């Protein structure tokens, strides 16, 4: 499968690209900076230079043309202010979803956040982040042309992955290595029966493939 990943140089995305390439897929990573291209090639991914904050719908659609699946893994990142939570975490996600639907890329995954809620209260930057992610999730779920799955990891860590997770509609809070988030995404992409699910993810005791099959009803 040709799989286009927004936020292609992110710490989850680079891990995901390596996994997808190893599985025989063709990952394409959208990046803002041309100098990041070599890192993507090293991960087995094709780089596509495009700034989702300023790109037109047509430009995003061009990158998605011919894809079998799309993953929104972009984020404004630590240290960014409220404005970029809006332009990246919400608006870019909505733009990417619109373009995917326009190009008939039905399989669509979102890396969201535990606690994401468009109505989340509070005045801190993290509160704005949770509102932006929640609004983006709502916009994706409203698109009838997408077979979407929304993944909401707990606290991300750079610990080595264990391959053991807890994946449910509601898990409660907890940590999760980025390795295991990427592994879960790779499995979800290949499991279309998980479409229509919003799932929370934390470290657990169930192998990734078994956990994904369980939520898919297999």
VOROKOL-847115 format. One record per atom (N, C-alpha, C): residue number from 1; residue in one letter; atom name; x, y negated, z negated. Coordinates in pm, 1 decimal. Layout:
N
nr:rest:atom:px:py:pz
NUM:A:CA:X:Y:Z
...
END
This chain:
218
nr:rest:atom:px:py:pz
1:X:N:84.0:120.2:0.0
1:X:CA:0.0:0.0:0.0
1:X:C:87.3:-124.9:0.0
2:X:N:38.5:-226.5:68.9
2:X:CA:101.6:-358.6:63.0
2:X:C:32.1:-435.9:-49.1
3:X:N:108.6:-476.6:-149.6
3:X:CA:52.7:-536.1:-271.0
3:X:C:116.6:-671.7:-292.9
4:X:N:36.3:-777.2:-289.8
4:X:CA:85.8:-913.9:-304.7
4:X:C:70.9:-956.5:-450.5
5:X:N:180.8:-1005.6:-507.6
5:X:CA:184.2:-1040.3:-649.6
5:X:C:212.1:-1189.1:-664.7
6:X:N:117.8:-1262.2:-719.3
6:X:CA:138.8:-1403.7:-751.2
6:X:C:220.2:-1413.2:-879.5
7:X:N:318.5:-1504.8:-879.9
7:X:CA:409.7:-1510.6:-994.2
7:X:C:515.5:-1403.7:-982.6
8:X:N:566.3:-1385.7:-859.8
8:X:CA:650.2:-1271.0:-828.8
8:X:C:784.3:-1264.5:-898.2
9:X:N:828.0:-1376.0:-959.4
9:X:CA:955.9:-1375.0:-1030.0
9:X:C:936.7:-1367.4:-1181.4
10:X:N:815.1:-1346.5:-1225.2
10:X:CA:788.0:-1336.9:-1368.2
10:X:C:843.1:-1207.7:-1427.0
11:X:N:852.4:-1206.0:-1558.8
11:X:CA:915.0:-1091.2:-1625.0
11:X:C:831.5:-963.4:-1613.3
12:X:N:699.6:-976.6:-1606.3
12:X:CA:617.1:-858.9:-1579.7
12:X:C:621.4:-825.6:-1431.4
13:X:N:614.0:-927.7:-1346.7
13:X:CA:607.4:-904.7:-1202.4
13:X:C:731.0:-833.3:-1149.3
14:X:N:850.1:-874.6:-1191.6
14:X:CA:971.3:-808.2:-1143.6
14:X:C:973.5:-660.8:-1183.3
15:X:N:929.1:-631.7:-1302.3
15:X:CA:919.7:-491.4:-1345.1
15:X:C:819.3:-415.8:-1258.1
16:X:N:705.3:-480.4:-1233.3
16:X:CA:601.1:-416.8:-1151.8
16:X:C:650.7:-391.6:-1010.0
17:X:N:721.8:-487.9:-954.3
17:X:CA:773.1:-471.8:-817.9
17:X:C:866.1:-351.4:-807.7
18:X:N:952.6:-333.7:-906.5
18:X:CA:1043.0:-218.4:-905.7
18:X:C:963.7:-87.4:-909.7
19:X:N:862.8:-83.4:-994.6
19:X:CA:781.4:37.9:-1006.2
19:X:C:706.1:66.8:-876.8
20:X:N:647.1:-36.6:-818.0
20:X:CA:570.0:-16.3:-695.2
20:X:C:659.6:29.2:-581.0
21:X:N:777.6:-32.3:-570.1
21:X:CA:870.5:8.9:-465.2
21:X:C:912.7:154.6:-484.3
22:X:N:936.0:193.6:-610.0
22:X:CA:975.8:331.2:-638.2
22:X:C:865.2:430.4:-604.3
23:X:N:740.1:383.6:-608.9
23:X:CA:625.9:469.8:-575.4
23:X:C:596.9:471.1:-425.6
24:X:N:676.6:399.4:-349.2
24:X:CA:657.7:399.1:-205.1
24:X:C:567.6:289.7:-152.7
25:X:N:529.4:194.9:-238.0
25:X:CA:446.2:82.7:-194.0
25:X:C:533.6:-29.5:-138.6
26:X:N:469.0:-130.8:-82.8
26:X:CA:537.4:-248.1:-28.1
26:X:C:496.6:-371.3:-108.8
27:X:N:566.3:-401.2:-217.9
27:X:CA:531.5:-520.6:-295.9
27:X:C:580.8:-647.7:-227.2
28:X:N:497.3:-750.5:-235.7
28:X:CA:531.2:-883.8:-186.2
28:X:C:514.7:-979.6:-303.6
29:X:N:619.5:-1051.5:-338.3
29:X:CA:612.0:-1142.1:-451.8
29:X:C:608.6:-1287.1:-408.0
30:X:N:507.0:-1360.1:-453.1
30:X:CA:498.3:-1503.2:-424.1
30:X:C:583.7:-1578.7:-525.3
31:X:N:675.9:-1661.1:-474.2
31:X:CA:766.8:-1737.7:-559.6
31:X:C:767.1:-1883.7:-515.8
32:X:N:798.2:-1974.2:-610.4
32:X:CA:805.5:-2117.1:-577.9
32:X:C:942.8:-2157.3:-529.1
33:X:N:1045.3:-2089.0:-578.4
33:X:CA:1183.3:-2131.8:-552.9
33:X:C:1253.2:-2033.7:-459.2
34:X:N:1303.6:-2082.8:-345.7
34:X:CA:1371.8:-1993.3:-252.0
34:X:C:1489.1:-1918.9:-315.0
35:X:N:1553.8:-1979.5:-413.5
35:X:CA:1670.4:-1914.6:-474.8
35:X:C:1632.5:-1790.3:-556.2
36:X:N:1503.0:-1769.4:-579.0
36:X:CA:1458.7:-1649.1:-650.6
36:X:C:1444.1:-1528.4:-557.8
37:X:N:1454.8:-1552.0:-427.3
37:X:CA:1426.4:-1446.4:-329.9
37:X:C:1516.3:-1325.0:-347.6
38:X:N:1643.6:-1348.6:-377.4
38:X:CA:1736.4:-1235.9:-387.7
38:X:C:1700.4:-1144.4:-503.5
39:X:N:1650.3:-1201.7:-613.3
39:X:CA:1607.5:-1118.3:-726.0
39:X:C:1492.9:-1026.9:-684.4
40:X:N:1401.8:-1078.5:-602.8
40:X:CA:1290.4:-996.0:-557.5
40:X:C:1337.8:-885.4:-465.3
41:X:N:1429.7:-921.3:-375.0
41:X:CA:1481.7:-816.5:-286.0
41:X:C:1550.7:-707.1:-367.1
42:X:N:1619.3:-747.9:-473.5
42:X:CA:1684.6:-650.6:-559.9
42:X:C:1585.4:-559.1:-630.2
43:X:N:1464.0:-607.9:-649.0
43:X:CA:1358.6:-528.0:-711.7
43:X:C:1279.8:-446.8:-609.2
44:X:N:1316.3:-460.9:-481.8
44:X:CA:1247.0:-386.3:-377.2
44:X:C:1125.7:-456.1:-320.8
45:X:N:1115.2:-587.1:-346.1
45:X:CA:998.4:-662.6:-301.9
45:X:C:1034.6:-760.4:-190.2
46:X:N:936.5:-789.8:-108.9
46:X:CA:950.5:-892.4:-5.7
46:X:C:912.9:-1027.3:-65.7
47:X:N:1001.9:-1127.2:-60.6
47:X:CA:967.3:-1258.5:-116.4
47:X:C:882.4:-1340.3:-19.7
48:X:N:787.1:-1414.6:-75.2
48:X:CA:705.7:-1508.8:1.6
48:X:C:709.1:-1641.4:-73.7
49:X:N:771.3:-1742.7:-15.6
49:X:CA:788.0:-1870.4:-84.1
49:X:C:662.7:-1954.9:-63.4
50:X:N:595.1:-1984.7:-174.2
50:X:CA:470.2:-2060.3:-169.4
50:X:C:440.6:-2113.4:-309.1
51:X:N:408.5:-2241.4:-318.6
51:X:CA:372.6:-2302.7:-446.4
51:X:C:221.2:-2301.3:-459.8
52:X:N:170.1:-2216.8:-546.7
52:X:CA:24.9:-2203.4:-561.3
52:X:C:-40.0:-2327.7:-621.3
53:X:N:38.2:-2417.1:-678.6
53:X:CA:-18.5:-2540.8:-731.7
53:X:C:-48.2:-2641.9:-621.3
54:X:N:18.7:-2629.0:-508.7
54:X:CA:-1.8:-2727.0:-401.3
54:X:C:-45.9:-2663.5:-269.5
55:X:N:-49.2:-2531.3:-261.9
55:X:CA:-81.2:-2463.0:-137.0
55:X:C:-228.4:-2481.2:-99.8
56:X:N:-254.9:-2479.4:28.1
56:X:CA:-392.7:-2482.9:77.8
56:X:C:-451.5:-2342.1:74.6
57:X:N:-583.5:-2329.1:75.1
57:X:CA:-643.7:-2195.1:82.2
57:X:C:-593.8:-2114.8:201.6
58:X:N:-575.1:-2182.8:315.2
58:X:CA:-528.6:-2113.1:433.9
58:X:C:-388.1:-2058.5:418.8
59:X:N:-301.1:-2133.0:351.5
59:X:CA:-163.6:-2086.2:330.1
59:X:C:-161.3:-1962.1:240.5
60:X:N:-243.7:-1963.0:138.5
60:X:CA:-250.1:-1846.4:49.3
60:X:C:-308.6:-1726.8:124.7
61:X:N:-410.8:-1752.7:204.9
61:X:CA:-471.8:-1645.0:283.0
61:X:C:-371.4:-1583.1:379.2
62:X:N:-283.2:-1664.6:436.4
62:X:CA:-181.7:-1612.2:528.6
62:X:C:-92.9:-1508.6:460.1
63:X:N:-55.9:-1535.7:335.5
63:X:CA:30.4:-1441.8:262.1
63:X:C:-45.8:-1312.9:229.7
64:X:N:-173.6:-1325.3:204.8
64:X:CA:-254.1:-1209.4:165.5
64:X:C:-302.4:-1126.5:284.2
65:X:N:-290.4:-1181.1:405.2
65:X:CA:-342.8:-1110.6:523.4
65:X:C:-276.3:-973.9:538.4
66:X:N:-358.5:-871.5:550.9
66:X:CA:-308.0:-736.4:568.9
66:X:C:-274.2:-663.5:440.8
67:X:N:-294.1:-728.1:326.5
67:X:CA:-264.1:-662.6:198.9
67:X:C:-373.4:-562.6:161.5
68:X:N:-334.8:-464.0:82.4
68:X:CA:-429.3:-365.1:30.9
68:X:C:-474.1:-397.7:-111.4
69:X:N:-394.1:-478.5:-180.8
69:X:CA:-426.2:-515.4:-319.0
69:X:C:-352.4:-644.0:-352.6
70:X:N:-402.2:-713.1:-454.6
70:X:CA:-340.2:-837.3:-500.5
70:X:C:-338.3:-837.2:-652.3
71:X:N:-232.3:-895.6:-707.3
71:X:CA:-216.4:-904.1:-853.0
71:X:C:-183.9:-1048.9:-888.2
72:X:N:-264.3:-1109.0:-975.0
72:X:CA:-231.9:-1242.8:-1023.3
72:X:C:-155.8:-1228.0:-1154.2
73:X:N:-24.4:-1252.5:-1147.4
73:X:CA:61.6:-1242.6:-1265.5
73:X:C:135.2:-1373.4:-1290.2
74:X:N:85.6:-1481.4:-1230.9
74:X:CA:149.8:-1611.9:-1247.7
74:X:C:107.1:-1674.9:-1379.8
75:X:N:190.3:-1767.4:-1428.5
75:X:CA:156.5:-1840.2:-1549.7
75:X:C:243.3:-1963.6:-1561.9
76:X:N:190.6:-2064.6:-1626.4
76:X:CA:267.5:-2187.8:-1644.3
76:X:C:388.9:-2165.2:-1733.9
77:X:N:377.8:-2069.8:-1825.0
77:X:CA:493.0:-2031.3:-1905.6
77:X:C:511.7:-2114.5:-2030.9
78:X:N:597.9:-2068.6:-2120.7
78:X:CA:626.1:-2140.0:-2245.0
78:X:C:683.5:-2278.3:-2216.2
79:X:N:645.9:-2373.4:-2298.3
79:X:CA:698.2:-2508.6:-2283.2
79:X:C:618.1:-2595.5:-2189.1
80:X:N:524.3:-2538.1:-2116.3
80:X:CA:440.4:-2618.3:-2027.1
80:X:C:327.4:-2681.7:-2105.6
81:X:N:276.6:-2792.3:-2053.4
81:X:CA:170.4:-2864.6:-2121.8
81:X:C:32.9:-2824.4:-2076.5
82:X:N:-66.8:-2894.6:-2129.2
82:X:CA:-206.3:-2864.7:-2100.1
82:X:C:-235.6:-2875.1:-1951.2
83:X:N:-178.3:-2974.5:-1884.2
83:X:CA:-207.5:-2994.7:-1742.4
83:X:C:-172.6:-2871.7:-1659.6
84:X:N:-58.2:-2809.0:-1689.0
84:X:CA:-17.4:-2693.5:-1608.5
84:X:C:-93.4:-2566.9:-1647.3
85:X:N:-148.2:-2562.9:-1766.6
85:X:CA:-238.3:-2451.6:-1798.4
85:X:C:-357.3:-2456.7:-1703.9
86:X:N:-402.4:-2577.6:-1673.3
86:X:CA:-514.9:-2595.3:-1581.2
86:X:C:-474.3:-2564.4:-1437.4
87:X:N:-360.2:-2618.2:-1391.8
87:X:CA:-325.1:-2604.9:-1250.4
87:X:C:-272.4:-2466.1:-1215.0
88:X:N:-207.3:-2398.2:-1309.5
88:X:CA:-153.2:-2265.1:-1280.5
88:X:C:-244.2:-2155.9:-1334.2
89:X:N:-267.5:-2156.1:-1465.6
89:X:CA:-337.7:-2044.5:-1527.5
89:X:C:-484.5:-2036.2:-1486.2
90:X:N:-544.9:-2149.3:-1453.5
90:X:CA:-683.1:-2144.6:-1404.5
90:X:C:-691.3:-2166.0:-1253.6
91:X:N:-652.1:-2285.2:-1206.2
91:X:CA:-678.2:-2320.9:-1066.7
91:X:C:-605.3:-2229.7:-968.1
92:X:N:-480.2:-2195.9:-996.4
92:X:CA:-407.1:-2108.4:-904.4
92:X:C:-469.3:-1968.9:-899.6
93:X:N:-517.7:-1921.0:-1014.1
93:X:CA:-583.7:-1790.5:-1016.7
93:X:C:-711.3:-1793.1:-932.6
94:X:N:-787.9:-1900.4:-944.9
94:X:CA:-911.6:-1913.6:-867.1
94:X:C:-879.6:-1920.6:-717.8
95:X:N:-778.1:-1999.1:-681.5
95:X:CA:-736.9:-2010.6:-542.1
95:X:C:-694.1:-1875.2:-486.3
96:X:N:-616.7:-1801.9:-562.7
96:X:CA:-568.0:-1670.7:-519.2
96:X:C:-684.7:-1573.5:-499.6
97:X:N:-781.5:-1577.9:-590.4
97:X:CA:-898.6:-1491.0:-578.3
97:X:C:-982.2:-1528.4:-456.2
98:X:N:-1001.3:-1657.1:-433.8
98:X:CA:-1077.2:-1702.4:-316.7
98:X:C:-1011.6:-1654.6:-187.6
99:X:N:-878.6:-1668.3:-181.8
99:X:CA:-806.5:-1627.8:-61.8
99:X:C:-812.6:-1476.9:-40.9
100:X:N:-803.5:-1400.9:-149.7
100:X:CA:-812.9:-1255.5:-139.3
100:X:C:-949.4:-1214.6:-84.4
101:X:N:-1054.1:-1275.6:-136.6
101:X:CA:-1188.7:-1244.0:-88.7
101:X:C:-1202.6:-1282.1:59.0
102:X:N:-1150.4:-1395.9:95.2
102:X:CA:-1155.5:-1443.4:234.2
102:X:C:-1087.6:-1345.0:329.2
103:X:N:-977.0:-1284.7:283.6
103:X:CA:-901.8:-1192.7:368.9
103:X:C:-946.3:-1047.1:353.7
104:X:N:-1048.6:-1023.3:273.9
104:X:CA:-1098.4:-887.4:256.8
104:X:C:-1008.3:-798.3:173.7
105:X:N:-926.7:-859.7:86.7
105:X:CA:-840.4:-782.0:-4.2
105:X:C:-922.5:-754.0:-129.5
106:X:N:-989.2:-641.9:-130.4
106:X:CA:-1086.9:-617.5:-236.9
106:X:C:-1020.9:-586.0:-371.3
107:X:N:-915.2:-505.1:-370.3
107:X:CA:-855.4:-463.1:-498.5
107:X:C:-776.4:-579.9:-555.4
108:X:N:-818.8:-625.7:-672.7
108:X:CA:-765.2:-750.1:-728.4
108:X:C:-747.1:-733.1:-878.5
109:X:N:-623.6:-749.7:-924.9
109:X:CA:-593.8:-736.9:-1067.3
109:X:C:-544.1:-868.4:-1123.5
110:X:N:-579.2:-894.1:-1247.1
110:X:CA:-538.2:-1015.8:-1316.2
110:X:C:-464.5:-978.7:-1444.6
111:X:N:-346.7:-1038.3:-1462.9
111:X:CA:-280.5:-1029.6:-1593.3
111:X:C:-329.4:-1148.6:-1674.1
112:X:N:-419.3:-1121.9:-1767.5
112:X:CA:-479.8:-1226.8:-1848.1
112:X:C:-412.9:-1228.3:-1986.1
113:X:N:-487.6:-1258.2:-2087.7
113:X:CA:-432.5:-1264.9:-2222.4
113:X:C:-538.3:-1222.6:-2322.8
114:X:N:-496.9:-1150.8:-2422.5
114:X:CA:-589.4:-1119.1:-2529.6
114:X:C:-638.5:-1249.3:-2593.3
115:X:N:-768.8:-1261.0:-2612.8
115:X:CA:-827.0:-1381.7:-2668.6
115:X:C:-869.1:-1484.0:-2565.3
116:X:N:-846.2:-1455.6:-2436.8
116:X:CA:-887.2:-1549.1:-2331.6
116:X:C:-1037.6:-1571.5:-2337.9
117:X:N:-1076.5:-1697.9:-2336.2
117:X:CA:-1218.4:-1732.6:-2350.8
117:X:C:-1236.8:-1877.2:-2305.3
118:X:N:-1320.2:-1896.7:-2204.7
118:X:CA:-1342.4:-2031.6:-2151.3
118:X:C:-1397.1:-2127.3:-2256.3
119:X:N:-1457.1:-2073.9:-2362.9
119:X:CA:-1515.6:-2157.0:-2468.1
119:X:C:-1428.8:-2159.5:-2594.1
120:X:N:-1305.9:-2113.1:-2583.2
120:X:CA:-1218.8:-2108.4:-2701.3
120:X:C:-1200.5:-2248.4:-2759.6
121:X:N:-1220.4:-2265.3:-2889.4
121:X:CA:-1206.1:-2397.5:-2950.5
121:X:C:-1059.6:-2431.1:-2980.3
122:X:N:-1034.7:-2557.7:-3009.1
122:X:CA:-901.4:-2598.0:-3054.0
122:X:C:-836.2:-2697.3:-2960.9
123:X:N:-740.7:-2771.3:-3016.2
123:X:CA:-675.2:-2879.2:-2943.0
123:X:C:-528.0:-2852.5:-2913.8
124:X:N:-476.3:-2736.8:-2952.5
124:X:CA:-335.9:-2706.0:-2926.6
124:X:C:-317.5:-2658.1:-2782.8
125:X:N:-192.9:-2660.0:-2737.4
125:X:CA:-164.6:-2615.3:-2600.3
125:X:C:-206.1:-2469.9:-2581.2
126:X:N:-182.1:-2386.8:-2682.8
126:X:CA:-219.9:-2245.8:-2669.7
126:X:C:-371.2:-2230.1:-2659.3
127:X:N:-445.4:-2317.2:-2725.0
127:X:CA:-591.2:-2313.6:-2711.8
127:X:C:-631.6:-2344.4:-2567.2
128:X:N:-566.0:-2443.0:-2508.1
128:X:CA:-593.1:-2477.5:-2367.6
128:X:C:-558.0:-2360.8:-2275.8
129:X:N:-450.5:-2292.4:-2309.7
129:X:CA:-409.7:-2175.1:-2232.3
129:X:C:-518.4:-2067.1:-2235.8
130:X:N:-570.2:-2037.9:-2354.3
130:X:CA:-673.6:-1934.5:-2365.7
130:X:C:-800.8:-1975.4:-2292.4
131:X:N:-833.3:-2104.5:-2295.2
131:X:CA:-950.2:-2151.2:-2219.4
131:X:C:-927.8:-2136.8:-2068.8
132:X:N:-807.1:-2174.0:-2023.6
132:X:CA:-776.1:-2164.7:-1880.8
132:X:C:-781.2:-2019.8:-1833.2
133:X:N:-721.7:-1930.0:-1910.4
133:X:CA:-723.5:-1788.9:-1871.7
133:X:C:-866.0:-1734.2:-1874.3
134:X:N:-943.3:-1773.8:-1974.2
134:X:CA:-1081.6:-1727.7:-1981.3
134:X:C:-1164.2:-1776.3:-1864.2
135:X:N:-1145.6:-1903.2:-1826.0
135:X:CA:-1219.7:-1958.2:-1712.0
135:X:C:-1178.7:-1888.5:-1582.9
136:X:N:-1049.8:-1859.7:-1568.5
136:X:CA:-1003.2:-1787.6:-1449.8
136:X:C:-1064.4:-1647.7:-1444.4
137:X:N:-1065.1:-1578.9:-1557.4
137:X:CA:-1125.3:-1444.8:-1560.8
137:X:C:-1272.0:-1450.4:-1520.6
138:X:N:-1343.7:-1549.0:-1571.5
138:X:CA:-1485.9:-1563.3:-1537.1
138:X:C:-1503.8:-1584.8:-1386.9
139:X:N:-1417.5:-1667.5:-1328.4
139:X:CA:-1427.6:-1696.4:-1184.8
139:X:C:-1401.5:-1571.6:-1101.7
140:X:N:-1304.4:-1491.7:-1142.7
140:X:CA:-1274.9:-1368.5:-1070.9
140:X:C:-1391.0:-1270.8:-1082.2
141:X:N:-1445.2:-1255.8:-1202.2
141:X:CA:-1554.8:-1160.6:-1223.6
141:X:C:-1680.5:-1199.1:-1146.7
142:X:N:-1692.4:-1326.9:-1110.5
142:X:CA:-1810.9:-1373.8:-1037.6
142:X:C:-1802.0:-1345.8:-887.8
143:X:N:-1688.7:-1297.5:-839.5
143:X:CA:-1669.4:-1277.6:-694.9
143:X:C:-1711.1:-1136.3:-654.5
144:X:N:-1822.9:-1128.9:-583.3
144:X:CA:-1876.5:-999.1:-543.3
144:X:C:-1786.7:-927.5:-443.8
145:X:N:-1700.1:-1002.6:-374.6
145:X:CA:-1614.1:-942.0:-274.3
145:X:C:-1485.5:-882.7:-329.0
146:X:N:-1469.7:-883.6:-460.8
146:X:CA:-1347.5:-830.5:-521.7
146:X:C:-1378.2:-710.5:-611.1
147:X:N:-1296.0:-608.7:-598.1
147:X:CA:-1298.8:-496.2:-691.7
147:X:C:-1192.8:-526.4:-798.9
148:X:N:-1232.9:-607.8:-895.4
148:X:CA:-1137.0:-664.7:-989.2
148:X:C:-1118.5:-578.3:-1113.1
149:X:N:-1000.1:-585.4:-1168.5
149:X:CA:-971.4:-533.5:-1301.6
149:X:C:-891.9:-641.4:-1374.4
150:X:N:-934.0:-675.5:-1494.0
150:X:CA:-865.6:-777.0:-1573.9
150:X:C:-796.7:-708.3:-1690.8
151:X:N:-665.8:-729.7:-1700.1
151:X:CA:-585.7:-668.3:-1806.3
151:X:C:-543.0:-776.2:-1904.6
152:X:N:-573.9:-754.5:-2032.5
152:X:CA:-543.1:-852.1:-2136.7
152:X:C:-445.0:-789.9:-2237.2
153:X:N:-315.5:-808.6:-2212.7
153:X:CA:-216.4:-752.5:-2305.7
153:X:C:-214.2:-828.0:-2438.1
154:X:N:-163.2:-759.0:-2539.4
154:X:CA:-137.3:-822.9:-2667.7
154:X:C:-7.3:-901.2:-2662.5
155:X:N:60.0:-912.5:-2775.4
155:X:CA:182.7:-991.4:-2782.8
155:X:C:293.6:-923.7:-2702.2
156:X:N:344.1:-995.3:-2601.1
156:X:CA:443.2:-937.5:-2510.4
156:X:C:580.9:-935.3:-2575.2
157:X:N:651.0:-823.3:-2556.3
157:X:CA:787.5:-811.5:-2607.1
157:X:C:878.5:-760.6:-2494.9
158:X:N:1008.7:-776.6:-2513.9
158:X:CA:1107.1:-723.3:-2420.6
158:X:C:1169.0:-594.0:-2471.8
159:X:N:1103.5:-531.3:-2567.6
159:X:CA:1148.0:-399.0:-2612.7
159:X:C:1137.1:-300.1:-2497.4
160:X:N:1218.0:-196.6:-2500.2
160:X:CA:1208.5:-92.3:-2398.6
160:X:C:1070.5:-26.9:-2404.5
161:X:N:1015.0:-2.5:-2288.7
161:X:CA:883.7:61.3:-2284.4
161:X:C:889.0:203.6:-2335.6
162:X:N:778.6:246.7:-2392.5
162:X:CA:767.9:384.2:-2442.5
162:X:C:681.1:470.6:-2351.8
163:X:N:601.0:404.6:-2265.6
163:X:CA:506.5:480.1:-2184.2
163:X:C:384.0:523.0:-2261.5
164:X:N:371.1:475.5:-2385.7
164:X:CA:258.5:512.3:-2471.9
164:X:C:180.8:385.5:-2506.3
165:X:N:51.2:385.7:-2477.5
165:X:CA:-29.0:264.5:-2490.0
165:X:C:-164.3:294.0:-2553.5
166:X:N:-232.5:186.7:-2585.9
166:X:CA:-374.7:192.2:-2618.4
166:X:C:-443.6:97.1:-2522.4
167:X:N:-535.6:146.6:-2442.5
167:X:CA:-602.3:71.3:-2337.4
167:X:C:-752.6:91.5:-2351.4
168:X:N:-820.6:-14.0:-2394.8
168:X:CA:-964.6:-4.9:-2419.5
168:X:C:-1028.1:-141.1:-2395.6
169:X:N:-1161.0:-143.9:-2396.6
169:X:CA:-1230.6:-271.7:-2383.4
169:X:C:-1194.1:-364.8:-2497.8
170:X:N:-1171.2:-307.8:-2616.7
170:X:CA:-1128.3:-386.1:-2731.9
170:X:C:-1033.8:-301.1:-2815.4
171:X:N:-911.1:-348.4:-2829.7
171:X:CA:-810.9:-271.2:-2903.0
171:X:C:-776.9:-330.7:-3038.5
172:X:N:-805.8:-459.2:-3058.5
172:X:CA:-747.1:-529.9:-3170.7
172:X:C:-608.5:-575.0:-3132.3
173:X:N:-554.6:-670.2:-3207.7
173:X:CA:-427.0:-730.6:-3170.3
173:X:C:-310.0:-638.2:-3199.1
174:X:N:-201.1:-661.2:-3125.2
174:X:CA:-80.6:-582.1:-3143.9
174:X:C:18.4:-613.7:-3034.8
175:X:N:142.9:-568.3:-3049.1
175:X:CA:245.4:-594.1:-2948.7
175:X:C:237.5:-494.6:-2833.3
176:X:N:302.3:-530.0:-2722.3
176:X:CA:314.1:-439.2:-2609.0
176:X:C:438.4:-478.1:-2528.3
177:X:N:529.2:-384.7:-2503.1
177:X:CA:645.3:-417.9:-2419.6
177:X:C:603.3:-452.2:-2276.7
178:X:N:673.6:-547.5:-2217.1
178:X:CA:644.4:-583.2:-2077.3
178:X:C:662.1:-462.4:-1985.2
179:X:N:756.6:-374.9:-2016.9
179:X:CA:773.6:-252.1:-1938.1
179:X:C:642.5:-175.9:-1928.3
180:X:N:572.9:-164.3:-2040.9
180:X:CA:450.4:-85.8:-2043.7
180:X:C:333.0:-160.1:-1980.5
181:X:N:336.3:-293.1:-1983.7
181:X:CA:234.4:-369.6:-1910.4
181:X:C:249.0:-343.5:-1760.6
182:X:N:373.3:-348.9:-1711.7
182:X:CA:397.1:-323.7:-1569.5
182:X:C:356.3:-182.3:-1530.7
183:X:N:389.9:-85.5:-1614.1
183:X:CA:353.3:53.1:-1584.9
183:X:C:202.0:70.8:-1580.5
184:X:N:133.2:1.3:-1670.4
184:X:CA:-13.1:8.7:-1672.3
184:X:C:-72.3:-54.8:-1547.1
185:X:N:-18.6:-169.2:-1506.4
185:X:CA:-65.1:-234.0:-1383.6
185:X:C:-46.2:-143.6:-1262.4
186:X:N:69.8:-80.6:-1253.3
186:X:CA:95.6:7.7:-1139.7
186:X:C:-6.1:120.7:-1134.0
187:X:N:-38.0:173.9:-1249.8
187:X:CA:-136.3:283.4:-1255.8
187:X:C:-276.9:232.1:-1223.2
188:X:N:-310.8:113.9:-1272.0
188:X:CA:-442.8:56.9:-1244.9
188:X:C:-461.9:29.4:-1095.9
189:X:N:-357.2:-21.9:-1030.6
189:X:CA:-366.5:-49.4:-887.0
189:X:C:-406.4:76.8:-811.4
190:X:N:-351.9:188.3:-853.0
190:X:CA:-376.4:315.2:-784.4
190:X:C:-502.3:386.1:-833.8
191:X:N:-576.7:321.3:-923.5
191:X:CA:-697.0:383.5:-980.9
191:X:C:-816.6:292.4:-956.4
192:X:N:-874.1:296.2:-836.0
192:X:CA:-983.4:203.3:-801.8
192:X:C:-1106.6:218.4:-888.9
193:X:N:-1119.0:332.0:-958.2
193:X:CA:-1234.9:350.7:-1046.1
193:X:C:-1231.7:259.8:-1168.3
194:X:N:-1121.1:187.9:-1188.7
194:X:CA:-1115.5:91.0:-1298.9
194:X:C:-1170.0:-45.9:-1257.6
195:X:N:-1217.1:-59.6:-1135.1
195:X:CA:-1276.3:-186.4:-1091.4
195:X:C:-1395.2:-221.8:-1178.7
196:X:N:-1406.2:-350.6:-1209.3
196:X:CA:-1516.8:-398.8:-1291.3
196:X:C:-1491.4:-393.0:-1440.1
197:X:N:-1368.9:-358.2:-1479.8
197:X:CA:-1337.3:-345.6:-1622.1
197:X:C:-1245.6:-458.6:-1668.7
198:X:N:-1273.6:-508.3:-1788.4
198:X:CA:-1183.4:-599.3:-1858.2
198:X:C:-1125.8:-521.4:-1975.2
199:X:N:-992.8:-505.0:-1976.6
199:X:CA:-929.0:-412.2:-2068.6
199:X:C:-823.4:-481.1:-2152.8
200:X:N:-818.5:-447.3:-2279.9
200:X:CA:-712.0:-493.1:-2367.2
200:X:C:-605.3:-384.8:-2376.9
201:X:N:-481.3:-429.3:-2396.6
201:X:CA:-367.8:-337.5:-2393.1
201:X:C:-270.2:-368.7:-2505.1
202:X:N:-240.0:-268.5:-2586.6
202:X:CA:-136.9:-278.7:-2689.8
202:X:C:-59.7:-147.3:-2692.0
203:X:N:49.7:-146.3:-2764.8
203:X:CA:124.8:-22.5:-2781.7
203:X:C:36.8:80.1:-2852.2
204:X:N:56.1:206.6:-2816.7
204:X:CA:-27.6:310.1:-2876.2
204:X:C:37.6:445.5:-2869.8
205:X:N:-43.9:549.0:-2854.9
205:X:CA:7.1:686.2:-2858.4
205:X:C:-34.0:768.1:-2736.9
206:X:N:-97.7:703.5:-2638.6
206:X:CA:-148.5:775.2:-2521.3
206:X:C:-63.2:743.1:-2399.1
207:X:N:-18.0:843.0:-2324.3
207:X:CA:57.2:815.0:-2202.1
207:X:C:-22.0:726.2:-2106.2
208:X:N:49.1:639.7:-2034.9
208:X:CA:-16.5:541.5:-1947.9
208:X:C:-114.8:606.8:-1853.0
209:X:N:-73.7:709.6:-1782.4
209:X:CA:-161.4:770.0:-1682.3
209:X:C:-285.8:829.0:-1746.0
210:X:N:-270.8:887.6:-1864.5
210:X:CA:-385.1:946.1:-1934.2
210:X:C:-480.3:836.6:-1980.3
211:X:N:-425.0:727.7:-2032.8
211:X:CA:-508.0:617.8:-2080.6
211:X:C:-587.8:554.3:-1966.7
212:X:N:-523.5:536.5:-1850.8
212:X:CA:-593.9:478.9:-1736.3
212:X:C:-703.4:572.0:-1686.9
213:X:N:-674.3:700.1:-1678.5
213:X:CA:-777.8:797.2:-1636.5
213:X:C:-896.0:794.0:-1733.0
214:X:N:-867.8:778.5:-1861.4
214:X:CA:-974.9:778.5:-1961.0
214:X:C:-1069.2:661.2:-1941.3
215:X:N:-1013.7:539.9:-1919.1
215:X:CA:-1102.7:423.9:-1902.3
215:X:C:-1174.0:428.2:-1768.4
216:X:N:-1114.9:499.4:-1671.4
216:X:CA:-1178.4:512.0:-1540.6
216:X:C:-1288.8:618.1:-1542.3
217:X:N:-1298.1:692.6:-1651.9
217:X:CA:-1400.6:795.0:-1662.3
217:X:C:-1362.2:925.3:-1596.9
218:X:N:-1233.7:942.3:-1567.8
218:X:CA:-1187.2:1067.8:-1505.0
218:X:C:-1146.8:1170.7:-1609.4
END
